[in-house]
Amino acid sequence: MLKQSLLERKIQLQAKVVRKEESLLEFEVAGENHTFLNLLREALKDQDGVLFAAYRFPHPLLENPIFYLRTEGINPIEALAIAAETINKQCDELTKIVESSIE
């Protein structure tokens, strides 16, 4: 039952690219907060080729947060995909740990 509810819950992210260059990606993330954005930042900062990963909230009540990613030697979109895969694996591991402790 727990596994089923964890698998059914999916995050529906909405992002809008603000600026894209060879080694820079800046995007707005609708409806997200520090919880997800900090997780993403942490997954990115541990990657080779990621020079800078950060986000800011221009105004939390009026505007969506902006995420900044600067890379060297890797495309920022590739770095983002690797970070997403890393987060996915961590969530899978957590699910296994919780399930095994329940059984």
C-alpha positions, 0 to 999 in steps of 0.5 A: 500500500505504501509503495503504491501511494509513493509511486502514484504521487508524481510531481507535476513541474512547470518550468519556463526557460528564461535564458539558455546559452552554451554553458548557462541555463536560467529557468523559472519554476512554477509552484515550487519551494525550497524543498525541491529546489534545494534538492535539485541544487544539491544534486547539481553541485556534486556533478563534475562540470557544474560551476554554479547552481542556485535559485532565488525567489524574487518575491515569494507571493508574486513571482516564481523562483528562478533557478540558475545553472552554469556549467563547463564542459557539459551542456546545462540540459545534460547536467539537469538530466543527470541531476534528475536521474540522481534524485530519482535513484535516491527516491527509489533507495528511500522507498526500498528502505522504508518498505523493508522496515515495514515488512 
